[in-house]
């Protein structure tokens, strides 16, 4: 079972591991080829793992998430527990039977009174008991909201805030309710499921936003919104749309989750006018923010394209947002897809002028033009943009440029390239061209760590000089006391010196000098003893 983790997503593994480390896996037993366990949470879920020899054959869990065919966090928790257990006890039902017999033999009124007292003392257990009653599926939205409130209150401090350390447990318990939304959806209660999910979203906005589990919860809620939208009637879908649409306008919910859902799940013509109206308003409001402005423009263009808007209308819309590089890049990309290469070239060349203050964008356009001119066989323009890219610091095009010249021609052409780079940026080029003398001249006054990156090619000719650099750098660093990890790094460098011709004697000399000079540095002496 060495590869069992590959069966789970990273998020599910993380949640399963948290359940395992929190000790929530109980009653781990073996019954023949089957391992069973109970994983505690807001509700207890039973997990069964069937083995064929040492390989997992099947996994089962009673949680709704697993019932939909997914591998859940409860399964992962049990597998972590199993991995950490040397010998799993054989299942013995006598303990459970003893408890059952004890309850059965007790006076019925006493059991009722005892249970009533416990439920009065603990709101969360009371709500949990209510949700487990046989008529659970008939529970009202009000009941579910009360359960949500009880969970949140049980993890809220006196200031009304859910602290970071408490958020994980709270979200785990809320996720159990989220998984139960499946029952409501299957019973045709799509609106009720939506109302409960929205309530959870609204009530958890005060949770520490730095806690990653908040977004895990929101991700799961979003998954259920899509399920709800698929099963809802047209009338129900209209109600859901209006609730969410009004919610983002009044900032009642985390905007991005709602927007993403709205713009993906409501593509029918009756919803588009309001969606475009919202986009237009938001685009106008974020014009001062280049990044947000570009994102909103893209969202509008993509929505137009994906809902079948005529391309000439989209093209006109792009021109309306011509001050956004996102609009221009969208149009150029779609010109390419449509085979309108000259139109794409014109847009990219115009972009170079409009975005000349943004070097990264300019070189992005140059790369696009490079490939388009190459595609249509315009060698002159292709070489023009290749030279522009290489001489503007884009070293990844260096070999491509070199490939267009003979060895003799390149001896001259490369000097034009070298003149465009600062000293340290030249190191890779000198190494590529095997100009090791120039490489050493460039690096000899630099930091030792810079030289180590090119040590292999420099050692054949400059071993003595490099050893001198080692000695100078190490002795200079050693003048200041440091921590053990730094001493370990110095010893690693001394060991590296020993592999160089003439380096073993010099490394031992440095170490011996340190043993005398810095004998009071206990950690340093301990690390030197390993040399």
PyMOL commands that set and color helices and strands:
alter all, ss='L'
color gray80, all
select helices_A, chain A and resi 4-7+10-21+64-67+73-83+94-105+108-121+123-132+136-138+141-154+164-186+190-203+212-231+234-249+255-265+269-285+290-306+311-320+325-337+341-354+359-376+379-390+395-402+407-418+424-432+436-443+448-452+455-478+484-498+503-517+522-528
alter helices_A, ss='H'
color red, helices_A
select strands_A, chain A and resi 25-31+34-39+45-52+55-61
alter strands_A, ss='S'
color yellow, strands_A
deselect
rebuild
show_as cartoon
